[in-house]
Amino acid sequence: MPSELWMQLLWIFPLYAFLGWCLEVIYCSVTTGKFVNRGFLNGCICPIYGFGAGLVILSLTSVRYNLFLVFFGAALLGSFLELVGGFLLKRAFHLTWWDYSEEPFNLGGYICLKFSLAWGVIGLLLIQVIHPPLAYLVLSIPYYLLRVLLVLFYLYFMVDVAITVLTVRKLDRDLQEITRLSALINRGSDFLAEGIGDSAIEAARRIEASGFAGRARTVRGRIHAGRMEARSRLRRRLHEFERFTALLEYRGRIRSRLFRAFPNLKASDNGGALRELKARIGKRGKRDE
């Protein structure tokens, strides 16, 4: 691949990843009435738009005068990227980041006709209106300055990706731990209730059968041993509950931003834990406002 084409690809990605982020922010701000930092990453970058723009420009510039072909090709390429991106994110993190299941003519909830058409319109505008003047402006930047800017961007981009991936990985582990602790706490409370009840019934039966006087010491010993065992188990359950509560109350900045950016975020295996965590963080956020 010629070096000029490589350089074109290198500056197309950050430019349109940023413009795509702006588009997402405007769309979400209009629909929700408040500012939302959209996107998987923390910075002002939506990678899917950068990749999408690169694919559309490289694939469809040669047929830019055929408006129907540009529209159809952009719709197809954008939908393909959204489908693959949503599938890979779900497989990697066990989370569904967007869901179009309620939209008509959707495919697995990853893509739908409405947004496929939107990709077509965006691609048409990109090829016919947006890219030519932007390409002229970018290419007017001195070559060495452009290289420095690109190096700085990609260094920042890699750091942002690493931080976000680590945060989402930790979120997945926390959801698994919350689910595990919730099950332990529920089983523990049932065991304690049954154990205490059974101990009381057994003690009452022995007292009644022995006439109390002859075996009072044995009964007291059994009651004491049962009480100590119950206390030990209760302490373990309290520790589990404290860990459970701490996980629910933890609210990292990146985690909170992801929940705001993807309000329909779903977990494949730990849906209850995710809903509880989002509810706790939402309540704390309202109290802090």
N, C-alpha and C positions, 0 to 999 in steps of 0.2 A: 504494500500500500504506500503510495507516495507520501512524503513528509508533509506536503501541504494539506493533504486530506486528513492526516492524523491531527495536524494543528487545528483544522476546522472542527473535527469531532471534539477535540479537547475544549474548545471555547463554546461550542454549541450546548454541551451538557450543563455547565454552570449557569449560563445565561437563561436557558429556558427552564431549568430547575428552579431558579429564583422567580421567574415570571409565573411559572405554574403555582408556586407557593402563594404569590400575590393573588392569583385568580382564586385559589381555594379559600384564602382568608376573606376576600371580598364576598364570595358566595356564602360562606358560613356566617359572616357578620350580618349580611342582609337577611338570611333565613332565620338566624337565632336572635338577632338584635344586640349582640355583644361580640367583642373581639375574641377570636379563637385562633391560637397558633396551630394551624393545621399541619399535618404531615407526620410521617414516622420519625423523622429526625428532629433534633432540637433547634437547629438553625433555620434560616430562611431558605430552606431547600426542600423541594419535592422531587426526588430522583426519578419517579415514573414519568414526569413531564420532560425531564432532560433526556431520558432514553427515548421517549416517544417522539420528541422533536427531532432527535438525531435520525431515527428510523424513517420518519416521514420525509425529512429533507433529502436524505440520501436516496430514498426509494422513489420519491414522487416529483422531484424537481424536474426531471427529464420529460415528464408528461404534464407540466403545470398548466398548459393551455387547455387541457381536457378537464373541465371542472367536475364532471361526473366521476371520472376516474380518480381524481384527487380526493373528492369527498368519500367515495366508497373505499379507497385504499386507506385513507386516514382512519375511517371508522373501523376497518378491519384490523389495522395495526394497533390502534389504541385499545381496542377490546381485547386483542391477544395479549398485550402487555398487562392489562388489568387482570385478566384471567390468570395468567402465569404468576404475576406478582402476588395476588391474593392467595393462590394455592400454595406457593412456596412459603409465604409468611405463616400460613396456618400450619404447614408441616414442620417448620422450623421452631415455632414458638407455641404451638397448640392453642392459638388464639385466632378468632375470626375478626379481622380489622374493619371490614365493611360487609354489609349484607343487603343485597337487593332482592331477597326472597319475596318481599311484598310487592315488588314492581312487576308489571306484566311483561311477559316474554323475557324472563331472566334465565340464566344458565348457572345452576348451582348456587345462586345468590352472589356469584362473583361479578357477573356482568349482566346488563339488561339493555333492552332496545333504546330506552331514553338516553342513557349515557353513551351508548355506541353512536347514536346520531349526534350527540354533543361532541364526541371525538371527531366525527366527520366535519362538523362546522369549524371546530378549532383548527383542524388540519388545513382546511380550505383557506381560512384567514391567515394561517401561518405562511403558507406557500405564496399566496397572492398579495398579501398586505404587509405582514409583520416582518418576515425574514429579510427581504431585500434591503430595506433601509438599515436594519440592525446589523446586517452583515457588512454593509458599507462603513458604519460607525466603528465596529470592532476592528475591521481591517485597517482603519485609519490610525489606530493606536500603534505607536512604535513597536517593532517586533520584540525587542528585548524587554520592554516594559510589559508587554502582553505575556511573555514567558514568565516573568517574575510574578505577575498577578495570578497566573494559572497554577504555579507551584504553591503559592500561599493558599489558594483556594483548595487544592487537592489535599494538602496537609491538614487543613481545617476539616475538610470533608471526612477524611479517614479517622480523625480523632472523634468527630461527632458520631460516625457509624459505630466505632468501638464502644463509646460510652452508652449509646442507646441500646445496642445489642446486649451489653452486660446488664443494663437495667431491666430489660424485658426478660432475660434469662432468670434474673433474680425474682422477678414478679411470678414467673411460672413456678419456680421452686417454692415461693411463699404460698401460692395458691394450693399446691400439693400439700404443704405442711398444714395449712389452715383446714383443709378437708380431713387430713389424718387426725389432727387434734380434736376437731369437732366430733368425729366418730368415737375417739377415745373418751372424751368427756361424756358423751351420751351413754356409752356403755358403762363408764365408771359410775355415773349417777344411778343407773339402773341396778348395778351390782351392789352399791352401798345401801340403797333402799331395800333391796331384797335381803342382803346380809344382815342388816340391823333388825329387820322384821323377823327373819328366821331365828336370829339369836334370842330375841325377846320371847318368841313363841316357845323355843326349846327350853329356855330358862324357866318360864312359867310352867311348862309341862313337868320338868324335873322337880320343881318346888312342890307342885301339887302331888306328884307321885311319891315323893320321899317324906311327906309330912314336914318338910322344911328343916326340922331340928337335926336329923341325922346327917344330912348332906349339904348343909348351908355353906360350909367352907369350899366344897368342890364347886358348887354353883357359882359362888362369888369369884372363884378363880377362873371359871369359864367365861363369866361375864367380863372380867377384867381383861382376859386375853382377847376376847372379841372386840372390846372397846379399843385396845391398843392397836389391833390389826386395822380396825376401821379408821383410827386416827392416821395411821401410816398411809393407808390408801387415800384418805382425804387430802393429806399433804401433797401426795403425788398428783392428785387431780387438780389441786389448787395451783401447783406449779405449771401443769399443762394449761390450765385456764389463763394464767398470767401470760404464758407464752402466746396463747391463742389471741388474747386481747392486745398484746403488744404488736403482733403481726397485723391485726385489723386497724390499729391506731397509727401504724407507721405511714407517713405520708411524705415521700420524697418529692422533690420539685419536678423531676422528670416524669415520675409515675403519675403525679397529679395532672401534668400537662397532657400526657397520653390519654388519660380518661376524659379530659375535656375535648381533646382533638378527635377522639373516636368514641362518642357517647354510646354507640351500638356495639362496642367491643364485646365479644362472647368467647367463653372458654370451652374447649372441646370436652374436657373431662372434669373440670372443677367449676361448673357454672354457678353453683350455689355459693361457693367461696368468693368468686369474682363479684357476684351481685352484692354480697354482704360487705366486701371491701369497698366497692364503689359507693355504697350507701353511707358507710362510715366516713369516707373521705369527703363525700358531698355534704354531709351534716357539719363536719368540721370546717369546711370551706365557707359555708353560710355563716357559721358563728364568727369566723375571722373577718368577714366583710363588714 
